[in-house]
Amino acid sequence: MFDSLAQHEAALTQPAAEYSPTELRERASTFIEQCYDELGKREAVDDRLAAIEREISETGTYTQTTEELTHGARMAWRNSNRCIGRLFWQSLDVLDERDCESAESVHEACCRHIEYARNDGDIRPTITIFQPDTPTTERVRIWNDQLLRYAGYETDDGIVGDPGQCEFTAYCQSIGWEGDGGRFDPLPHVIQVGDSEPELFELPEELFVEVPISHPDYEWVADLELRWYDVPIISNMRLEIGGLNYTAAPFNGWYMGTEIGARNFADEDRYDMLSAVGERLGYDTSKNRSLWKDEALVVLNQAVLHSYNKAGVKIVDHHTATDQFAQFEQNEQRDGRSVTGDRSWLVPPMSSATTHVFDQSYDTTVRTPGFFYMQESLPDR
C-alpha cells in the first residue's frame, strides 16, 4: 500500500518498461497462471508457458491469444483503482485490431469503436486493442486523451471552448487543422505509428453524436446552449498485460452524470457554468452563505441526467454508481479477491457524504493487468 497519493500517482504514470527476456517470461507466467485459473483452464498452463518460452527465445517477445487478450483487458478494468464502474468488468467487449499497421487503419478502427460502443444509445463497455510495442511491432500512439473531445481556443478575449484542450487544439492547428472557433467544435484524431510523423484525421460528422442539455423544470437551461457528446472513450492510457505494453487501447463505459454536470460544466478551469446557473436561479453569486453553488450544481446535474434520458443515451447517477460499486466489492470478496482503489477518485464530486465510499479506505496497490497514464509531451511542431 502506498504511503501517499503522490506515490499512487507515480505508480499510475510509470513509463512502459523494456523488460528483459527473463522479466518478460516472469510476467507472462504470472499472468497466464492467473488468467487460465480464472478461465477454468488450469490444465493448459504448462503447454502454453512452454510455447511462450520458445517464442520469447526466438523473437524477444510473444503474442497473446485473443482469449488471453480479452480476459487480460477485463482484468485490467477490474484492477482500475480510479474506476467506480467496475461491477461490469466481465461485460467488456474487446475488439482485437492488432493487425492495424498504419495511422489511417488505426483511425478507421477508432471510428468503428465509436459506432460499436454507442450502440444507438445503449452504450456498450468496449476496448479496442492495437498492436503492442515490441521488438517485432511498431508502437502505436493516439495523442487524443479521448476519441471524442471539444476544442479549446485561446483568444484575446479569453478561452473559447474547452480550456482543458487548449494545448492539444494548438498542436492540431500547428499541423494543419483549422477548426471553427466555437464552444463545441469536435477535435480531429492525431495518430502516430512508429517513428513516422503524427497524422491528423477529421472525425466523420455523423460519428460525433451530442446531447443538447435542457432541464425538466427550468426552460432557461436550454438557453445556455450547452451540449455534450454521448460516449467517453479514454485513449491516452497504456494497457499492460503479461509484460506486453499496448500503447493504444481506447476504452469506454458510459458516463456517470457528475463527470459532466459537476466537472466538465462546473469546474472553473473547464466550462465554468456555475455562476451563470446561479444567477439564473436568482442568487447573488458574490456571497457563499446562500449555498448557491450547491443548488446550481444540483440543477446542472439534474439537467444532464434528464437530457441523456430524453435522448435515449445510457448514463448513471452517482448514487446508483456507488451502490453498484458496493456490489462489486461484495462480488470480489465472494471470489476471494481484495479490492484496491483510489478513494479520492471513487468519492463522487457531489453529495459524497451520502455514499458508502465516503467512510471507506482502500488499498492503493497498483496491479497488473492494468491501465497506466502516458505522460509524454506532444510531438514537436
N, C-alpha and C positions, 0 to 999 in steps of 0.2 A: 504494500500500500504506500502511496506517495505521501510525503510529509506536507506538501503544499500543492495548491492548484497550479503554481508555476511549473513544478516538476511534472504534473499530469499533462499540462500543455506541451511541455518539451517532449514528452513521450509520444504525443499525438502528432507532432510535427517533425519527428526524426526522419532524416533523409533515407531514401532507399539504400540498403546496404548491398555491397557487392560481395556476396557470400563465396567463400572458398568451396571447392567441391566437397570437402568434409563437412562444412557447416550446412551446405545445401542438402546433403544426404540426411543430416540430423533433423533438419526442419521438415524435410519431406517425410521422414519416418514418423515424426511426432504427429504430423497432420494425417497421414494415411491411416495410422492406427486409430486415431480418434474418429476420423471420418467413417472408416469401414465398420467400426464398432457401432456407431450411431445408425448406419445403414443396414445393420444386421448381416455384414459380410466378413466377419472375422476370419473365416477360413481362407479368404482370398488374399490376406495381407502379405504373407510371405512371398508368394509368387509376384505380387505387384511390386513389392520393395526390391526384389531381385531384378525385375525389369527396369525399375528406376535407376538402380545402381549401374546397370550396364549402359543405360542411356547417358547418365552423367559422366561415366568414364569415357565414353566416345565423343560427346559433344560439349560437355561442361554445363549442361542443363538437362531438363526433362520436360515432357509435355503431359499436362494433366488431361485425363479423360473428361468428357462432357459431364459425366456423373460427378466426378470429383470437383470440377469447376462449379457445378450447380450447388452441391451441398456446401462447398467451401464458402461460396458467396453468401449463402443463407447463414452459415455460422458467423461470418463477419458481421452481418446485421445483428445477430443475437448478441455479439460481443460489443456492439457500439454503445459506449458509455454515455453518450450525449443524446441518444435517441429514446424518446418516450413511447414510440410506436412499435416496440419490439415484439409485442404479443403476436404479430402476424408474420414473424420471420420465416416460418415454413411455407408461406404462400408466395414468396418472392419468385417471380418469373425471371429466368436467366436466358438472355439472348446471346448466343455464342457467335461473336463476329471476329474471331481470331484470324480469319483469312483476309481481312481488310489490310491492304498494303499501301494504299495511297490516301492522301488527305481527303480527296473527293469521295472515296468509298467510305471513309470514316464519317464524313458529314452525312452521306446518304443513309448510313446506318443509324446515326443520331436522329435523323428525320423519321425513320421507321420506328425508333424507340418512342418518340413523342406521340406518334399516332397510336401505337400499340398501347402505351401506358394510359393515354387519355381514355380510350375505350368508350367514346360517346358520353363521357362524364362519370362513368362508373370506374374511377381510377384504379389501375392495377399496379401493385408494387412490382417494379421492374428494374433490372440492371442489364446493361449491355456491356460485354467484356471484350476488349480488343487485345491484340497480341501483347504478351509480356515483354519487358525489357530484359533480353537475354543475349548471350554470345551469338545466337543464331537468328535473332529477330531484331527489328528496329524499334526504338522507343516511340510510342505514340503519346502526344500531349494535346489535350483540349484546353485552351487557355481561358475559356469562359469559366466562371465559377458555377453558373447554372446554364443549361441549354436554352432556357427562356429567361430573358432579362431585359430591363429597360435601360436606355442610355442616360447618362448624366453629362450635361454640358456646362462648362464654366464660362460665364458671360460677364460683361461689365456690370450687369445689374444683379449678379448673383447666379446661383446654380439653377438650371432648368432641368427637370427630370430627377433621376435617382442619384443623389450625391455619392452613394456607395459605389457607383460605377463610373465616376469621372475619369479615373486613371485608365481604366480599360477602354472607355469611349475614346479618349485622346489617342490611345495606341491604335485603335481601329481607324481613326481618321488619318493617322500618320501613314497607314499602309493602303489608303485609297478609299475608305468608306466615308460617306458624307453625312448621312442622317438628316432628319427634317428639323431638328432643333426643338422638338416638342417635349411635353412632360412624360409621355408614354411611348417612346419610339423603341421598337424591338431592335435589339443588337444582333449583329451577324455572328456566325461561328468563326473562331480562329483556331485552326488545327495545324499541327506540325508533326511530321513523321521523320524520325532520324535527324540528320543534320541539315535537312532541307529547310528553306525559309518557310515560316508560317504562312498558311494560305487562308484567305478570307472567303466566306460563303454566306450569301444572303439566305435568310430563312424564308421559305415559301409563305406567302401571306396567310394561306388557309391553315397553316400549321400553328400559327400564333393565335390561339383562342383565348379571349379575355372575358371577364365577368364584370359588367358595369355595376357599381356599388350604389345601392339605394337602401332605404330603411322602411320598415313596416308602419312606423308612426310619424316619422318626420320627413315630409316630402322634400325639404330643402337639402337633405343629404345628397340627393341626386344632382342638385345644382352645383355641388362641389366637383363634379365631373371626375370622380375617382374611378379607377378600374384596376384590375389585377389579372394576371394570367392564371390558368387553371391548374397546372401541374408543376410542382417544384422538383426539378431534376438536377441534382448535385453532380457537377462534372469536374471538380478540381481536387479530388481525393485519390490517393493511391490505394489500391486493394492488394494486400499481401496474403497469399495462400500458400502454405507449404514451402516457403522460401522463394516463391516466384512473385515478382512485382508487376502488377498490372497498372501501369501509369495512366491508363484511360479506361475508366469503368463507370460511366454515368449511371446514377440510380435514383429512384424516387419512391416515395409513398404518396399519401395525399396530405393536403395542408391541415394543420391544426389552426383554428381561426385566429388565435393570438399572434401567430407568426406574421400575419398580415395586419390585423387590426391594432395590435399592441406594439408591434415593432416596425414593420415596413411603413405604415402610415403614421405612426405616432412618434417614433424616435426623432429627436432634434437633428440628428445627422443623417436622417433619411427624408421622408416626405413632410414631416413636421406639421401634422394637421391638427394637433390637439387644440391650439389656440383658436383656430378657425371654427372648430366644432363648439368649443366652449362659448365663444361669442354668439354663435347662432342659438345656443341654449339660453342666452340672456345673462351670462355671468360677466362680472368684472374680472378679467383674467390676470389682473395685476396683483390679486390677493389670493393666497393659498387656502385661507381659512374655510372657504366655502366648499372645498374639495371638488372644485370644478374640473380639475384634471381627471379625477376618478370617474365622474359622470360622463365626461367626454370620451374617456377610454371605453366605458361600457357601451355607449352609443355606437362608437366605431366598430366594436366587436359584434354588437347585435347586427349592424349593417352588413358586415362581412358574411356572417352565418346566414342571414336572410337572403343575401344576394346569391350566394353559391347554391343554396337550396332552391331558390327560384330558377336558377339557370340549369339545374339538374346536375351539378358538379359535386362530387363527393368531398366532404370536409368533416372535421370532427371538432367539437368544442373541447376546451381544456379540462373540464370536469370529467367528461366521458373518457378523454385520453388518459388521465391519471388513474381512473378506475380500471381501464384496460391494462395499464402498466402494473397495477396491483395483481391482476390476474396472471400476467406474465411472470411476476415474482413467485406466485404460488405454483405455477407450472414448472418453473425451473427448480424450485425446492423439491417438488414431486419427483423430478427426473434426476435428482442428485447433483445439480449444478448450482453453484453460488452465483449471485447476481452482482455484477460490477456496474458502477455508474458515476457520473459527474453530477452531483446534486445541483450545482449552480445552473446547469442546463435542464435538468429534469423538472425543477420547480417552475411552474408556468409564470409568465411575466405579469399576471394579474390574478388576484384572489388566491395567492399562493398558500395562505394560511388555512384555506378551506380544503386543501388536498392532503392526502396522506404522506406524500413525499416531503412535505414541509418539515415533518418531525423525524424524518429518517436520515441516517448517514449511510454512505455506501463505500465499499471497497473500490478504490480508483485504479486498481491494477489494469493495465492495457494488455489485452490478449490478442493473439492471432489464431486463426484468420481475423483480419481487421482492416479498417479504413484509417488512413493517415493523411493529414494535410500536406500538400506540396507547396512550399513557400518560395519557390524560385521567383525571381523578378521577371517581369515581362521581357521578351527579347528586345535587344537594341533596335532602335528605329532611326 
